[in-house]
Amino acid sequence: MEEVISKRVREMMEDVTLKLVPEVTQTIIDLTLDRIEKIVREVVPDIAEKAIQEEIKRLQKGEKD
């Protein structure tokens, strides 16, 4: 009897694991991508602005690549 219960519990845990792991993984991926996109939206414009300003200054000085 104990062996039957143990086997069934193991099967149930496998079923739960097979169902939940992909869902949890996808949730983590979605949250990570959302956070990365937010950071990029906050950081990239500042970096781009600085790079453009430096390029304008370089061009105004008549420097070449």
N, C-alpha and C positions, 0 to 999 in steps of 0.2 A: 504494500500500500504506500509506504513512504517513497519507494522508488517511482511509483506512478505519479505521485504528487510532485516529486522533485522534477521528473521529466516534463510534466505539464507546466510547472512554474518556469523552467528553463525555456520551453517553447514560447510561453507568453512573453518572457523577457526579450527573447530574440525578435518576436513580432513587434513589440514596442520599440525596441532599438532600431529595427529596420525602418520603422515608420517615422520615428522622431528624429533620428540623426540627420537625414536629409532635410527635414523641415528646419531644424535648429541651424544646420549649416547654411541654408539659404537665408535665413533670418540674419545670421551674423554677416554674411556677404552683403546683403541689402543695407544693413545698418552701416557697415564699413564704407561701402560705396557712397552712401548719402553723406557721411562725415567727410570723406575725401573730397567730394564735390563741393561741399561747403567751404572747406579749407582752401581749395583751389580758387573758388570765387572770391575769397577774402584776400588771398596772397598774390595771385597772378596779376591783377590790375596794378598793384603797387610796384611790383617788379618790372612790369612792362613800361609803366610810366617812367621809372628811373632809367631804364635802358634807352627809351626814346629821348629823354632829356640829355643823356650822355651822348647819344648819336648826334643830336642837334648841335650840341656844343662842339663836338669833334668836327662836324661839317662846317660850322661857322668859323672855326679856326683854319679851315682849309686842309685838314689832315686827310691822308688817304689810309685805306685799310692797311 
